Amino acid sequence: MKPISYSLFFLFGLALSMVSTVTAQNVPTRVARPLTPVEPQVDQPEEMVGVLMLRDESAPQVLNLLEKMTGKIILRRQDITAVKINFNSQDELSKADAVLALESLLTLNGIMLTDMGGRFMKAVPATNVNSHVPVMLDGSTLGRTPSQKIYAKLFKFEYLQAEQANGTTITPLLSQNASSVVFPKSNALLITDALINLQRIEKIVQQMDKPQTIREEIQFIKLNYIQASEMQQRIDNLVQGPLKHYLEGNTSVTADERTNQLILITHPGNLEVIQRVIDSMDVDAAPLTASEVFPLRQAKAEEVVPIIEGIISGQKEGREEDAKVARENTQNTANPNKNQVANAPTAAPTPQATTTSSPSNSSLQFSSFVGLSADERTNAIVAYGTHQDLKTLKELIEKIDIPLPQVLIEAVITEVTLKEDQASGISSFGFDYTGVGNIFSNASITTAGGTGISSGTVDLNNPDEFSLTALVTASDTDSNARILSTPRIMVSHNEEGIINVSESRPIITSSTSYSNSEGNVRSNVEYRDIGIKLTVTPLIGADGTVQMKIEQTIENVVGTIQVDENDQPIIGIREATSTVSVQDNQVIVLGGLQQNSVTDGNSYVPILRRIPIIGELLGTDSTEYDRTELIIFLRPKVLQNPAIAQSLSDEYIDQAEEKDAIQHYLKHNTSDDLYMEGSKFEKEHLEIESTSDVLEIEDSTFEKEEPQATTQPATRNSRSLRRTR
């Protein structure tokens, strides 16, 4: 054992001389009998033990000292934590204070004392104190001498809820190794802790476990115009918002939708303010929202609705972002010290600078009530929202629902058979091709009023000098140039126009053989358009510029192949895609899609060819190599309004051979049998010149053997009839 100070030995001797007296005065009461408060001996002076000084004392040494002071036997475990205890009271202590000091020192070092009754106590580690069944105290603990001995006490509540009291009030007061157990059915709480702490908890429980005086009043407020749920939400916003300091914690609002009234619980002092708010809002007002139908004349409703919804959703996101920034600015303003600590190197923003973004909410066009839907049947937009929303929607729809500009696209599709020294077929139309650096030079073709190729020069991009009609005239003078088609289409802005010059051919997609005596085969046929397909999508600018996305596809049969004993065409495909920008009335030339073909032939006399040697001398075999190029001329003509389009249509009708029949049909909406046999139109415009004429009716070509046999079908199909020689 370590040496201790002289004062400690003096205390030991003094304690031994008073063992019998202390033992007689401190016999503990057994647990089975309730303890009664001991009246303090005020007339007898407290026994003094002098100055208490401990220096690096072990736990067993302190326990031995405590045994001498209390006269009790302390049972101790062998695994008690080895600690060094130091203490200096500085002044003289009474015996009771010295015992309390020693118990507290042991508790602070993880050693708890529990009373076993009689002359025995136990010293156990603090972590296992509950497993050693501390003494259960009955009645009040306030009459006992305060100590650090561990006891258990059951607190019963009459007004408080045990679970709520344990969580909010008692748990923060417990010692480090103390414990509490809630008994919900009996509304009681079992606490195991030092006696001095149990006494403190008992005093607090006595003050809290009392009937509370109801200070709030209950009011039933009948509403006449506004919905109870809406009014409840508005009052809750006030409670959590500007009036939070006054109303939070003592005001509750419940909406009864069945009777449309509010159940208000609040302090009497708050009734006047809340009633004033309710009276101001529960008034007869015009409807906030309405519905309206906006019919569309030019645009499609199902295409306009997504555009407007995108604007509304964008504004909604902006509103939410502004609200988020406003909340962050409010928090920063409410906690300036926090911002200064977090951003110490930089200057904290002032409240005036952080609130500048909040007014942006007032500039939003649409409220949160707005909604719209497309009615495809009537091509209209059904909108719902406030009156300001509907007004804004109407202005926006009127700006969108406008007639789009149109463009007339004139096309001349030509095919040129190239000569051996010819790099491009452009020269067949009177243009000099000089290569990439200078594509067209000295274009010498006639104007619209000319009759053929002239010696003058014409600018291809000058609509006053150039006309697509000149191309037709130029092709007549060159046998290698052939006009395939001269279509015209009218296309709206950003819409797709298609020119399709083709023929449908059957293509066998699958064959099924039947195992019978006849060996039948059934083939599935799919028709495919083979020819020239031109797709144009124009974008018309305000200055007359036309940007066109052009896709050209050329398909032709280059040969045949046997598939399941069926001849199937081999289809060659030539494609090109481009995007060009031109001015109004300028001509675009699409060329370069060339094709090579090989044709085998002979000049033998059919009968003499069979004679040996002589037949070979009377004829020759030949192989012809042909090279063709497809050249397409396009000219867009912008039609800014319907009047220009109508004027242009009238001009084309006047140039047509069947203009009388067309004008009659447009005026009376009927042909009046103008195309029937013997009609005036037939006599004036249909003349059969000879039996060698070839008629093309709806892509079918045949030779007329007798004029009488072809008169009837020719007149009935004169609108789709084309005469060639």
ROMIGU-387170 format. One record per residue (C-alpha): y, x, z. Coordinates in pm, whole numbers, plus 32768, in hexadecimal, padded with zeros to 4 digits. Layout:
REM residues N
YXZ;...
This chain:
REM residues 725
800080008000;815A807C7FA8;824580CB80C4;83487FC3810A;84957FD681B7;84CF7FD9832C;85677E81831D;84277DF7828A;83567E8683AC;84487DF0849E;841B7C9F83FA;82A27CC28405;82AB7CFE857E;83947BDE85B7;82B67AFC84E7;817C7B5F85AA;82257B0B86F4;827279AE867A;8125795C85CF;80B7786286D3;820877B786E2;822D77A08568;80C97726853D;810076118636;8240759E8595;81CB75AE8427;807C75008423;8083744482D6;803572D482BE;7EF472808203;7F0771E280AB;7E4C70AB810F;7F6370408201;80C06FF28180;81C670E581EC;82EF706F82B5;843D711B82A3;8472721A83B6;85BA71FB846C;867373478463;869773F985B2;880D741D85B0;88237474871C;873F75A98703;87BE76E28652;86FE775F8522;861A78898559;86A579BD84AD;85CD7AD08416;86DA7BC583AF;87147C67825D;85F57C3B8167;85C57D668081;84A57D9D7F8C;84817ECF7EAE;836A7EE07DA8;828B7E087E80;81457D867DEB;80DC7C1B7DF1;7FD57C4D7F05;80DE7CF37FE4;81CC7BCE7FB6;80B17AD77FF7;805B7B90813B;81C57B7B81A9;81CB7A098159;808F79D18226;81347A738356;826E79A28332;81BF785482FE;808D788D83D3;7FB0780D82BA;7E8E78AF8209;7EC878DC8093;7D9378DB7FB7;7DCA79AB7E84;7D1479EE7D40;7CB07B497CD7;7D557B2B7B7F;7EB37AF77C03;7FAB7BA77B24;800F7D017B9D;81877CF67BCB;82957DBB7C7D;83857CE87D46;84E07D5A7DB1;85D47C997E8B;86FD7CDF7F70;87977BBF8031;88C77C928098;88FC7BAC81C5;881E7B2C82D8;873E7A06827E;86A778F28349;853278D38352;8534779D826F;8612784A8171;853879808173;83FD78AF8131;84AC77F98013;852079467F82;83C079D77F87;832A789E7EE5;843578A67DD6;83F87A177D90;828479D47D63;82CB78AC7C7D;83B879787BA7;82A47A797B79;819D797A7B0C;80F179387C5D;80F077D17CDF;8099775A7E41;7FE776117E81;7FB275757FD8;7E45752C8030;7E8C7483817B;7E60751682D2;7E9A768B82E6;7E3876DE8180;7EFB7712803F;7E9377927EE7;7F3F78957E0F;7EE478647C9F;7F7778CC7B4F;808577DB7ADD;7FCE778B7998;7EA276FB7A56;7F59763E7B64;7EF174E47AE5;7D82753D7AE5;7D8D75807C5D;7DE374157CB4;7F2F74317D6C;7F6C73567E9C;7FD671F37E43;811271877EFB;8143701E7F62;82916F8C7FB0;83D770467F99;83EC71BE7F7D;855171D27FF5;84F071F28168;8421732A812F;84A0748C8152;84EE75107FF3;83F276117F78;8355769B7E3C;81FF76117E91;815E75487D7D;812673D57DB5;80DC72A57CE0;819C715F7CFD;817E700F7C4C;82CC6F6F7BF5;82C56DF87BAF;83E56D5A7AEE;84656BF87B0C;85746BF57A01;854F6D34793A;843C6D6B783C;83606E8878B4;832B6F167758;849C6F0A7702;85076F9D7851;840D70B87831;8481711976D5;85F971077700;863C714E7872;851D71E4793A;847B72D97845;85B373B87830;85B173D179B2;844A744A79D8;83F175B07A31;835676977934;81EB76537995;821B74EE7A14;817D73C2796C;81B3724C794B;80C2713578EB;81366FD97881;80716E9E78E1;80FF6D9177F8;803F6C697887;80B86CA379EC;820A6D2A7975;81DE6E5F7A4D;82046FD67A28;813170E27AD5;81EE722B7B03;815A73747B7E;8267746A7BE4;82FD752C7D05;8369745A7E2D;84D474BB7E0A;84D374437CA0;841D72FF7CF8;853172B57DF4;863B72E57CEA;858272027BF3;855870F67CFF;86CE70EF7D42;871670C37BCD;86116FAF7BA7;86A86EF17CCD;87F86EEF7C1D;87726E8F7AC8;86636D8F7B16;87546C717B5B;879D6B297AA8;88AE6B5979A6;89DA6A77798B;89F869D57831;8B546A2477B0;8B2369AB764A;8B49684A75CC;8A7A679174C7;8B3266D173BA;8AA465F572A1;8B9A65F7717F;8B6B64FB7064;8BC765756F07;8C4464876DF9;8C6965536CBA;8BDC66B16CDC;8A6B66F96D0B;8A03675C6E6B;8944688F6DF3;8A73690E6D33;8B5968DA6E5C;8A60698D6F3D;8A626AB86E55;8BDE6AC56E50;8BF96AB76FCD;8AEC6BC26FEE;8BBB6C9E6F07;8CE46C716FF0;8C0F6CC17121;8B8F6E00707E;8CDA6E506FD8;8E446E36704B;8DF66D6C7189;8CCF6E4371F1;8D876ECD7320;8DC26D6E73AB;8C986C9E733B;8B6E6D8A732A;8A786D547445;8AFE6C0274B7;8AFF6B337378;89D86A9C72BF;89E069AA7198;88B768E17115;88BF67F96FE6;880A66AB6FF2;87E466536E83;874765006ECB;8882647A6F73;896F65786ED0;8A0365EA7018;8A31673070D3;89A3677F722A;8AA3686B72C1;8A6D692D7403;8B9969FB7471;8C8C6A417589;8D8C692B75C1;8EA16A1E7569;8E126A49740A;8DF768D773B4;8F5E68B3733D;8F4769D27242;8DF5696771B6;8E5B67F8719F;8F96685970E1;8EC4691A6FE3;8DD667F46FB5;8EEF66F66F8A;8F9867CF6E83;8E5C67F56DB2;8DBC669E6DDA;8EA865EE6CE8;8E7D652E6BA4;8EAA66316A8E;8E7266386919;8D2166C268A8;8D22683A689A;8C3768516771;8BFD67906630;8B2C679C64F3;8B9467AC6386;8AEA67C66234;8B7868B66130;8AF5686E5FCE;8AE569995EE5;8B3669885D71;8AFF6AEA5CF8;8A2E6BAC5DF5;88D96B5E5E87;88D46AE85FF0;879E6BB16048;88506CEE5FD0;899E6CAB607B;89116C5761D4;887C6DB46215;89CA6E5261BA;8A8B6D8262B8;897C6DAB63C0;899A6F236397;8B0F6F0C63E0;8AD36E306512;89C46F13659F;8A9F70446568;8BBA6FA4662D;8AC56F416740;8A5370A96762;8BBD71166772;8C0470156882;8ADB708E6950;8B4271F96924;8CA571AA6997;8C1C70F36AC7;8B42721E6B1D;8C69730B6B02;8D3D72226BD8;8C32721B6CE8;8C1773956CE6;8D9173B56CFB;8D9972C06E1F;8C93738A6EDA;8D4E74CC6E95;8E9074326F15;8DE673AA704E;8D4874FD70A0;8E497606703E;8DC377037139;8C6876F1709F;8CF477396F48;8DBF785D6FCB;8C8E78FA706D;8BB378C56F3B;8CBA79486E4C;8D617A506F22;8DBA7B3E6E03;8E777A326D43;8F8C79466DA4;8F1C77E76DFF;8FA676D86D15;90AD75F06D9E;9062747A6DBC;916A74296CB7;90BF75046BB4;8F6574726BEF;8FC273056BBE;905B731B6A64;8F1E72A269B2;8F0771536A63;90037093698B;8F2470C6685A;8E586F9768BF;8F786EB16869;8F796F2466FE;8E126EB866BB;8E026D9F65BB;8CD06CDF662F;8C6E6C566782;8B136C5D681C;8ADC6AEF67B4;8ADD6B29663C;89A46AED656E;89566A9A6404;88346A476320;87FB6A2361A9;879768D86108;86F0693B5FC2;86C967D35F4A;884167915F3D;88A769015F23;898368DE6055;89BD6993619F;89A068CB62E1;8A7A697063ED;8AA369336561;8BA969C4664B;8D04699C66D7;8E2069176603;8EA46A7965D8;8D476AEB656F;8D3169DB6464;8E8C6A2D63E5;8E356B9E63C6;8CE96B4C631E;8D976A6F621F;8E8B6B8261C1;8D736C8061A5;8C946B9C60D1;8DB36B4B5FE4;8DE26CBF5FA5;8C6F6CF15F62;8C2C6BB55E96;8CEE6C175D5E;8C7C6C215BF2;8C006D795B99;8C7E6E235A5D;8B8C6E20593B;8B466F115825;8AC96ECB56C6;89D76FDC565F;89A66FFE54E9;887C70CA547E;87FB714D5335;869871D15347;864872B35220;8528738D51B4;856474BC50D5;845B757B5015;84C376E55033;84B277E24F1E;8428793D4F53;858179D94F76;860C78BC5044;862A78FD51BE;86AC77A35215;86C67654516C;8837763151C1;889576C45070;87F075A04FBE;891274C85037;8A2275AE4FB8;8A50768550F0;8A3E780050EA;895A788051FE;89C279DD526A;88FC7A0E53A9;893A79E0551A;8A8D7A875522;8B2779985423;8A43787253FA;8B0B77AB52FA;8BFB78405201;8CB9779050EA;8C0476465106;8C3175BD4FA5;8BD1744F4FAC;8C8673184F44;8D38722B5029;8CD670C65069;8D7D704F4F2A;8CEE715F4E48;8BC271564D6A;8B1A72A34DA2;8B4774114DF0;8CA4748D4DA5;8D3C75E24D8F;8E2175B64EBC;8DD976185021;8DAA75185135;8DAB755052AB;8C7174BE5345;8D2D74625481;8E4973AC53D1;8DF8723853C5;8F1371F952D2;8E6B72D051C9;8CFB72AB521B;8C16717B5212;8AA0715A523C;8AA3709E50F3;8AE771EC504C;899A726A50CD;88E671535015;89A471AA4ED8;8956731A4F05;87E572D44F32;87DC72184DE8;885273514D31;874774304DC9;85DF73D24D89;857074A14EB3;863673CA4FAB;85B07278500D;8650717250EC;854B70E751DE;86246FF452A1;87916FA452EA;878B6EE05432;88B36E7D5508;889D6E23567A;89A06DBE5779;89686E4B58D7;8A256E155A1D;8A9B6F2E5AFB;897A6FE05BAD;88776EFE5B0C;87576F6D5A35;874D6F2158C2;86136F5257F1;85ED6F765679;84816F585617;841C6F8154A9;82A26F8454AE;81656ED05455;804C6E625539;7EFB6EF954F3;7DB26EA6559C;7D206FBA5673;7BBA6F9756F2;7BBD6FD55867;7A4C6F9758B1;790B6F245806;77DA6E6E588E;76896E7857DD;75896D625806;74166DC057FC;73976CB35716;72FF6CA855BD;74516C8B5512;74ED6DB255CC;76396D055608;77606DCF5687;788C6D34572E;79D06DFA5735;7B046DC6580C;7C426DF95746;7D9C6E4857C4;7EC86E3656DC;7FBB6F5656E6;81116F725647;811F70A05563;826E70FE54CD;83C971585543;844C70F7569B;85AE71495700;862871005862;879B711D58B1;884570EF5A05;89C3710259E4;8AC471465AF2;8C1B70D75A7D;8D4C71855B0C;8EA570F05B38;8F3571E35A37;8E3F71795929;8D4872935966;8BDE7228593F;8ACD72ED59EA;897772965960;881F72EF59D8;874B72EF589C;85D172F15894;852C72F8573E;83B872DD5704;831572F455AE;81A872A35583;80E772A8543C;7F8072B353CA;7F2874145360;7DB673D85320;7C81731F538D;7B507371545C;79FF72CB5488;79C6723D55E4;788471755610;787271425497;79D470BA5494;7AFD715C53EA;7C0671A254EF;7D62721C5493;7DDC736D5508;7F3D732D557E;8042743F5571;816374265664;82BA74C45650;83A7748F5774;850574FC57D3;85E774A258F7;875774F7590F;889A748D59B5;89DB74A058EB;8B47743D591B;8C1773CE57F3;8D59731557B2;8D6871B4572E;8CF9719F55BE;8C7A730555B1;8B2E73455502;8A0573EF55A4;88FA749454CF;879D74BA555D;86C3759A548A;85C876B15493;848E75DD54C3;83CF766A539B;826876325334;818376F7524E;807A7646517E;7F7076C1508B;7EF875ED4F63;7DD1764F4E8A;7DC875D14D20;7D4276174BC2;7D9475CE4A56;7C3675A849C9;7BDD74A548C0;7AE673BF4971;79DA73B84861;7A02751447CB;79F975B64923;7883757E4930;7848765F47FF;77E777BC4877;78E178D24837;79B577F64750;7A0E7708486B;7A9278244942;7B6F789B4826;7C10774747EF;7CA077254951;7D0F77DC4A8A;7CFC77B04C04;7E4577AD4CBE;7EBB77BB4E26;8017773A4E79;80CE77A44FB4;81DD76B05016;82DE76DE5128;83A275B0519F;84B8758A529E;852874535354;86A2743D5371;874D732D543B;88C172E35426;895C7225554C;8ABC71A65573;8B2F70EE56AE;8C4D6FFA5693;8CDF6F8957E1;8D246E135808;8E0A6DF35933;8E196C765935;8D5C6B4C58A1;8E6E6B0D579F;8E2D6C5D56F7;8CB86C1A56FA;8CED6AC45659;8DD16B565550;8CD06C5F54FB;8BBA6B5B54E7;8C896A8953F8;8CC06BBC5320;8B4B6BFF5308;8B066A9352B5;8C026A9D5199;8B526BCF5109;89FB6B2B5111;896A6A8E4FD9;88FB695E50A2;8A50692D5145;8A6B67BF50DC;892067685181;8973683252B8;8ACC679452E0;8A39663952A9;8933667753B3;8A3066FD54B0;8B1965D65473;8A1A64BB547A;89016562553D;880F64FF5427;87B2658152CF;87A36425522E;867064945166;873965A050B5;85FD6670509E;85206559501C;849E65594EB6;85A464E44DBD;86CB650E4EA9;881F65844E3C;87F466CE4EF1;86AD67114E3B;874166CD4CE5;887167AA4D20;87D568CF4DD6;866768E14D7B;861B69544C18;84C769D24BB2;85016AD54AA3;83A26B3A4A39;823A6B3D4AA4;82556CAD4AFF;83356C624C2B;82A66CB74D7D;82F56BD44EA4;82EC6C4C500C;82C96B2E5102;82AD6B8E5270;82176CE9522F;81216C5E5127;813A6CDB4FBC;809D6C334E90;80D56C1C4D17;813A6AD24C79;80476A7E4B65;80F869384B0C;825768C84B68;81E067694BB7;80E567E44CB7;81E8689F4D82;830C67B14D74;82AA66DA4E9D;825967EA4F9B;838268B84F2D;847A67A14F70;83E8674D50C6;840668B4513A;85486916508E;85E9697F51D8;84E76A8F5205;84BB6AD4508F;851A6C1F4FF5;850D6C614E7E;84B56DB84DF4;84746E314C93;
